[in-house]
Amino acid sequence: MLTGIERIAFLVLVIFSVSLSYVTFSRMFKVIARGTQPIDWKSVIKKWPKGLAIFISQKTLFKTRPIVGAIHAGVAWGFTLYLIVNVIDVLYGMVPGFRFLPNNLFGDIYRFFVDSFSIVVLLGVVLFLLRRFVTKDQRLNTNDPVMLSPAAKKGIKRDSLIVGVFIILHVGFRFIGASFEVAMHGADWSQPGATMVASLWSGLPKDSLIFGEHLSWWIALGLILLFIPYFPYSKHAHLFMGPLNYMAETKRRSMTTLEVMDLEDENVEQFGASKLEHLPQKELLDGYACIMCNRCQDICPAYQTGKELSPAALEINKRYYYNENMKEFANGSESLDSLSKWMLSEEAAWSCTTCGFCLEACPVGNEPMVDILRMRQDLVLMESNFPRDAMEVFDKIENYGNPWGMSPQDREKWTDGMEVPVMREKGSAEYLYWAGCSGAYDDRGKDISRSVAKIMNEANIDYAILGNEETCTGDSARRIGNEYLFQMQAAQNIENFEKYDVKKIVTQCPHCLTTLKNDYAEIGTELEVVHHSEFIADLIKDGKIEPEASFDEDITFHDACYVGRHHGEYDAPREVLQSVLSDNASVVEMPRNKEQSFCCGAGGGNMWYEIKQGKRINVERFEEAIETGAKKVATSCNFCMIMMEDGKKVTGQDQNMEVFDIAAVSYTHLTLPTKA
């Protein structure tokens, strides 16, 4: 189709594009290589089926915003098809007489799909541009007081416009070029859209049609060659970096479980992440994979209640830092500023509740929460810079073995007047019942512990407690960033586990569940840890206890993040509640429930210090409970119950609503199995 001179010109443009692309793409991967914990690229390559499946299916876009996700998927599928289209179009232009499967059914099907998806892509991109620049969807913006770099503030809209216009021109002129071809050869049923546009060119001389086809070909293909070197600087890089990010994902035992630090290694000069190069390579890759869609921001409890934290801004700031410093940083220069100066403010770092929703919602597998945990480690271990209340908690855990600062000799007082076996007397048991600090010292937590113990007694479970030998798991210390205190606490508990040959643990505290099951396993102590909601649900299924379906009031249930999102359990607590409900009552779900549940605000150490900026997260959540109309609020977490109780008081519902744990209601409505 092209003339000889045009072919030579195109080859020159290809050489120019490839040369420049080599420079920009190599810098991109050199930036990623500056991180710690190298990515195993051989392993990543072996996971190509996973990346390809995500790339083709676009299934991760439907986690949230299903309508926008569907439009984006349509654009992505069309653009994916265009990877093939562009190759065929190059052959059409460079090889004299080439036409892809002419007068062939498969060729007609190909042309029909190209014609259809060209329209889909054009409409989709126009809608996205209207959404950003005309209707100005607020979900695409980041509100004050979030730290967003000046470069990002200027660059996000500019980059969106560049990418949008590029796609419209590339796909649009390819579509117009097809219409010129149809105008020359006659109507084509396999290209209905191009055939309609071709009617505009009726009456034009053949030379004009040929010129129009050539011009369209050059604009469509020339734009691709000019845009490819720009890819590493554009958010459009997510097109291939997103699937790559999933292929390179780090396998963690839980969302919050990081690798164990060797605190005694004298060669280690940095603990946690203070600068960009302290982050693992996978987390540097996150910045390039970010689609800048703000889905994580939509559901972040800190952002939604007016705090400084936006997980999206964290990743976007990374991207624009790369763009501004790519050449120097790729060549080995040390980043000048600490992360708290440009990526995430200290206030924002302490605002994170580690609910994990940002990881769950991200369509490209980014992990901003993990960056925050690493930044906290630096602030605590290297800078001694953290909330004052957190210091008090550290002192209480270190000196008393619990964050309440209560006497370790009072830990088993919750068992007074009950028959609860203790390991030091019993010697061993099938299950260790782990009450945790809240279950031992908090008044409402003690009620949960008593209810669980009574249920285990009624079911004749072989169990015992550590009692006064139990000490804090170190969960709060680790989430806040004090790895030293966490390891100290873990060592004490592991010593007791080995002493009594503990293999199985039941606990009502989701935070203890995560720490004992996942963080201790990272140290090397594998334990079978079960949450009390699962344990009670199994007892009911096995007929070992028989709750009476006599509860006559509707209940709304709050999903604990560390049971649901972190542990994947949503059904067991509801099954326990359902077992006590009469036909006149039901579980009334809050608007945000199960996988979409909203945090209570206690996680990540926020139980022990208060971020005063914005609205309190537990109040936001309890207002949802009020909206359901139910007068009973059930939880499956000690901390959630405390936060819901506080929310009840702040919202003035002290006399109208009641908060309780599922263990309490299940024991209250328990009947013993009939003995034969």
N, C-alpha and C positions, 0 to 999 in steps of 0.2 A: 504493500500500500504506500509506503514512504518512498520518496525519491532517493537516489544514491547520496546526495548531499545531506538529506535529512537523516539518513542512517548513520553517517559519519558524525553528524552533530549530536545525535542521540548517544552514540558510544562515548563521545567526549564527556557528555553530561553524566553518564553512568560512572565513568572513571573518577570524575570530580566528586560525585556523591559518595561513592564507596570509600574514597580516600578520606574525605571529611568525616564520614560516619565511623570509620575505623578510629579516628582520633577521639571523637566524642563518646563512643560506646566503650572504648578502652578506658577512658577516664572514669566512666560510670562504674565499671567493675573494679577499678583501682580504688575508688571511694569506698565501695563495699568491703574490699580487701583490707582496709585500714582497721577494721573492727577486730575484736578479740574472738575467741572460739570459732576458728575457721569453719566455713561451710564445707562439707564433704561433697564436692561437685560430682564425684563419681556416683555417689549414692543418689544425688539429686537427679542425675541423668537417667538412672534406672527407674525413677518414678515418673517417667514421661507419660505413661498411660493416665496417671492421675491428673497431671497438668492438662493433658489434652482433653480429658473428660470434662474438667471444669471449664476449659476454654470453649468447648463446643456447646455444652449444656447451659452455661451461664446460670446454673442453679443457685449459686450463692447470692445472686441479686434478689432472690425472692424471700430472703429471711425477713426483711422489713420493706415497707413501701412497695407492695406487690404491683400496683398499677405503673408507677414510675419504673419499677424493675422490669416489667414486661416491655415497656417502650425501649428501655436501654438494651434489653436482650435482643429485641428486633434489630436495633442499630448494630449491635455487636455481631449478630448472625449475618447481617448484610455485609458488614465490613470483613467478616471471616470469608464469606463467599468471594469478596473482591480480591482476596489474596490469590485466588485461582484466576479470577477474571483478569487481573493485571498481567499475569504471566501469559495468558492466551492473547491478550491485547498486544503485548510486546511482540509475540510471534506473528500476529496479524500485520503489525506495522513493519517488521524487519524482514519477514520471509515473503517474497513475491508470490502472489496467488494463494496465500494461505487463508483458509476459512475453516473454523472449527466445526467439524461434522456437518457439512452442508447437506440438505435434503435427507436428514437422518433424524429419527425420533428422539434419540438421546441428545442430539444437538439442539433440537427444538425445545426439549425439556430444560436443558441448560439455559438457553436464551430466555425462556419464560421465567425461570427463577431469577436470573439476573435482572430482567425487566421489573419483576415484582418487588424484589428486595431493594432495587434502586429507589423505587418510590417510598418504600417503608423507611429506608435510611434517611432520605431527604425530609420526609414528614417528621420523623423522630427527632432529627437534629434541629429542625426549625422549632419544634415544640420545646426542646431543651433551651434554645437560645431565647425564646419568648419567656420561658419560665425564669431564666436568670436575669434578663435585661429589661423585660416589660412588666410582667407580673411581680418580679422580684421576690420569689419564694423565700421567706425568712429562714427556712431550713438550710438554705445554702449560705447563709451568713453566720458569722460568729460574733456574738454580742460582747460588749464590755462587761466585766473587767478582764476578760480572757487575754492572755499575752499572745498576740499575733504579730509576727515580724513585719516591719514596714514594707519589706520586699514582697511578702505574701499579700499584704493588703492591696498593693498595687498590681501584683502579678496574677492573682487568681482570676479576676475578670478578664484581664488581657489574654491570659493563656486559654481560658474557655472560649473567648471570641476567636482567637487564632485557630484553635482546633476545630471549632464549629464551622468557620468560614472555609477552612481547608477541606473538610469533609463535603460540604455543600458544593464547592467548586470541583473537587475531584470526582465525586459521584455524579454531580449535575452535568458536567461536561462530557463524562463518559456516556451518560444517558442521551445527551443531545447528539453526540457523535453517532450513536446507534440510530437515532432518528434520521440523520443525514444519509446513512447507509440504506435505511428503509426507503427513503424518498427516491434514492437512485435505482433500487431493485424492485420496488413495489411493496404493497401492504404485506405484513408478516403476522399471521395469527399468534405466533409464539412470542411476539413482542407487542402486546396491545398498547402499552403506554407509549413506547417509541413510535408506534404507528400513528397514534393520535397526534403526537407532536410533529410528526412528519408532514401532516396536512398543512402545517404553517409554511412549509418550504415548497408547496406546490407552485409550479410556474417558474421556479428559479432555474437558470441554465445549469447544465451539468457541471461546468467549471466552478460555479459558485458552490454547488453541493460538495464537490471534491475538496474545495478550499475549506468549507465548514467542517468536513469530516477530519481533515488534517489538523486544523486549528484545535478542534475539540480533543483529538488524540494527544496533541502536544501539551495542552493545558492539563488534561487528566493525568498523564504519565509523568510530565515534567514536574508537577506539584509533588508527586510521590518522591521523586528523586531529590527535590529540594527540601522536603519535610523530614526525610529519614535522618539526616544528621542532627536535626533539632529534637528528635525524639527524647534523648536523655534529659533535656531541659523542660520537657512538656509533661503535663499530667497524663497525656495520651500514652505514655510509657507503661501505664497500668495494663494496657491491652495484653502485653506479654509478660510483664513483671509480676502481675497478679497470680497467674497460674504458676509461674516460677517460684513465687513466695510460698505457695501451698506445697510445692515439691520440696522446698528447703525447710519446711516447718520443723521446729524443735519438738521432740516428743517429751512432754512433761507428764509427771504422774498426776498433777492437777494444774489448774490455771495459775495458781500462786506458788507452786513448788519450784524453787530455783535450785541450781546446783549448790552443793555444800562448799563453803569456803574453807581453805586450809589456813586457819588463822595463825598457825605456828611457823609457816614458811617465811623465813627471813628474806627471801628473794622477792616476795610479793610486796610491791610498794603502793598498790592501789586496791582498795576494797570498794566495790560498788562502782558507779559511773559518775564521774564529775565532768568529763569532757566526751565529745562525740566518739573519739577513738577508743574509749573505754567500753562502749557498747559492743555486744557480739555482732558478727557480720550479718546474721539473719535480721537483727533489729535495725541495722543500717539499710538493708534491703527493703524493709518495711516502708521507709520514706519514699522509695522509688515506686513501690507498688500502690501507694495511696491513691485512691480515685478522687479524693477531695469531695466526697458525696455527703459528708457530715452525718451519716447514719449512726455512727457511734455517739456523736454529740446529741442526737435526738433522744437517746435513751439513757444517757449518763445522769445518774441521780445528782451528782455535784453540779453539773452544768444546768440541769433543769430546775435547780433551786437557787440559781444565781451566784454560784461560786466561780472562782477563777479558772477552774479546770475544764478544758475541752480536749478529749482524746484526739479529735480530728486536728485541732490546732497544733498539737504536739507533732504529729506526723507531717503536717503541711510546713511547719517551721523547719523541720529537717530538710524537706525537699528544697526549700528556697535557700537554706544555708548551703546545701550542695551547689545549687546553681551559682550562688555568689562567690563561692570559694573552691569550685570544682578543680581547677587546674592546680592550685597550690596544695590543696588537701590530698588530691590524688597522687601528687608527687612526694608526699611524705611530710609536709609541713604540719606542725602541731596546731590544733585548733586553739585559738587565743582565749576564748571566753568559756566559762563554765556553762553547763546546760541550763542552769537556773537563770542565766542572763538572757537567753534567747529562745530556748526550747520550751521550758515549762517553769513557771515561777515556783518558789518554795511553798507559798500558800496553796497553789494548785496541787503540788505534790502531796501535801498533807490532807487535801480534800478528798482524795481517792478512797472509796470504801471497799475496793477490791471486789466489787460485785461480779466482775467478769463479763458484764453485758457488752462492753466495747469489743471484746474478743469474739463474742457470739455473733454480734451484728455485722462485723466487718466482712464485706464481700470478697476481699482479697487476702484475708488471713493475717492482718496486722495485729500486733500485740502491744498497744500503747501502755496497758497496765503494767506489763513486765518492765518497760523502761522506767516507769514511776517507782517500782519496787527497787530497781537498781540505783536510781537516783537517791532514794531514801537511805539505802545502805551507805552511800558516800556521805550524806549529810550527818548520819549518826556516827559512823565509825571513823570517818576522816575529819569531819568538820565539827563534831559535837554540837550540831546546830539543829535543834528540833523543838517542838512545843514543850513548854515547861511542865505541863501536866504529864507528858510522856516520860519525863525524867522521874517524876514521882512514881509512876507505874513501874519503871525499870527498878527503882530502889525497892519497891514493895515486893516485886517478884523475886529479886535477888535475896532480900533479907527474910521474907516471910513465905516465899513459895506461892504467892497468889497476888493478883493486882489490887485486891481490896486492902491489903496490909493487915489482915486478920491473923491471929495466932495459928501456926501450923498444928498446934495441939487441939485446936477446935474444929479441924477439918471433918472429923467424923461425928460431930455433935448432932448432925441432922438425923442420925439413926437412933437417937434417944427414944426409948419406949418401943422400939421395933426389933424384930429378929432379922438382923442383917449380918451375914457371915463376913469375917475379916480374914484376909490372906495370912496374916502373921499367926492366926490361931488355927485356921483350916489347913494351911500348907499349900493347897492347890485347888483349882476348880476349872471346869470346862470354860467358863466365861469370867472375865474380869469385868465388873460393872464400874465404869469410869464416870463418876459424878461430875468431875471437873470443878473448877474454882467457883463458878456461878452456882452450880448444884450443891456446893458445900457451904457457901457463905451468904449468897443473896436469898432473902426470905422467900421470894416467889420461886427461885431456883430450887430451894430445898423442897418445896411442894412437888416439883417435878421429880426430884430424886426419890422422894418417899413413894410417889405413885408408881414409878418404874420398879422400885424394889418390891412393892406389894404385888405388882403384877407378876414379877419373876417368882415370888414366893408362891402365889396361887397356881402358877403353871409348873411348879416343882423343878425350876431350872437350877442346875448345878452352877452356882456363881458365888463370887465373893468380891469384896472391895479392898482397896489398899488402905483406906482409912487415912490415918495420920501420916502414912508413908507416901501417899500420893502428893505430888507437887505439880505446879503449873506446867503444861506442855510446852510453853514458850511461844504459842501461836501469836499473841499480840506483839511480843518482842520481835518476832521475825517479820511480821507484816509491816511493822513500823520501821524496821531496818537494823535492829540490834541483833546481828547474827551471833555475836559472842554470847549474849545472854541466852539466846535460843539454844545454842549448842550445850551450854552449861545445864540448862533445865532438862534437855533431852537425855544427857548423860546420866542424870540422877534417875530418871524414869526407866530408861533402858536397863540400868543396873537392877532395878526392882523386877522388871519383866523377866530378866534372866534368872533372878533369884527364885521366882515362883513359877518359872517355865510358862509364862503367859503367851498364848498364841491367839486367843480370841477375845475381843473386847466389844462391849456394848456401851454406847454413850448417847446421852440426849443432847450433847453440845456439838453442833455441826463444825465448829471451828476446831474442837478437839478431834473430831472425826477426820478432818482433812489433815491435821498435823500428825496425828498418830499413824494414819494409814499411808500418807504420801510423803510427808517431810521426813518422818523417821525411816521410811523405806529408802529414801535417798541417802541416809546415813549408813544404812545396811541392816536395819531391823525390820523385817517383813512381818506384819501383823494383819490378822483378819479382823477388820473393824467394821461394826454395823451400827447404823443410826437407830435410835429407839423406835422411830416410826416404822422402819422396815422390820425390826425385831417383833414389835407388837402385831403388825399386820400378818407376819408369818405365824405367830402363835394363834391368831384368830383362824387363819386358813387351816392350820393343823388341828383345830378343835381343842387346843390346850387351854384356851380361855374362851368364854362366850359372853361378849357384851350384850346387854339387853337393849333392844331398839325402842327406847322409851324417852329419848330426848325430843321434846316437842317444839323447839324453837329453831328457826333458820340460823345457820352459822356461815360466816364468811371466813375464808382461810387465807392467811398470808404465807406465801412461799419464801422460805429462807434461801438466800443466795447460795449458801454453802451446802445446802441439801439438794436444791434443784439444779441451778446452773453449774455448780462445781462438781456435784456428785451424780447428777442425772436422775434424781429420784423425785417424781412428781405424784405418782399414784398412791404410794404407801400411806402418806398422811391422810389423804382423802378417803382411802379405804377404811382406815381406823375411824375417822369421823362418821363415815356412812354407816358403819356397823352399829352406832348408838342412836342413829336418827330414826324417829318414827315415820310413818307414812305422811304425817302432817308437816314434816320439816325437811329441809334440803340444804346442801352446801351452795351458797350463793357466791359466785365468783366476782372478784373485783375486776374492773376493766382491764388492768394489767395483771395477768396471772400466768402461772406455769413458766414456760420459756420466756415470756415477756414480762415477768414479774418485776416490780419496782423494789429497790433495796429499802431496808428499814433505817439505814444510816450508821450502823454500828461497826461494820466490818473494816478491815484494814487498820485497826487500832483506833478508829474514830469513836469507839465506845468510851475511850478514856480521855479524850480531849475534844474541845468544841471549836469548830470553825464557825465563827459568828457571822461571817458574811452571808447574805442571802437568807432564804427561808430554810428552816430546819427540815431535813429530809424525812424524819419520822412523822412530822406533822403533815407533810405532803402525802405520805403513804396512808396515815390514819384517816385523812379526809376522804380517801377512796373507800375505806372501810365504811365510813358514815354514809356515803352515797349508795351503798348496796341496800340500805334499809335494815340490815341484820343488826341485832343487838348483841350478838356474841361474836367475838373475834378469836379464832384459834391460830396458834403458832406451833412450830416444831423446833424452836430454838430459844435457848435461855436469853440471849442478847436481844433477839427479836421481840420477845415478850416484854423485856424491860423497856425497849424503845416504843412499843405499842402502848404500854401503860403510860409512859410519859406523854405520848401523842394524845391519848385519851384525856389526860388532865389539861393539856394546853388548849385543846379544842373544846373544853367545857362539857365533855361527855361522861364525867365521873359518875353521875347518877343514872345515866341512860344506857351505858354499854359496859360489857365485861370482856376481859382478855384472859385467856387461859391456854395451857398447853394441851396437846392431844392426849398425853398420858393421863392427865388429871381427869379429863372427861371420860376417857375409856375405863379408868379404874372405878370412877364414881358409878358408872352404869354397868358394872361387871357382875355377872352371875357365874357361879361355879358350875362346871360340867356335872351332869348327873352321874353319881357313882353307881356302878353296877352292883 
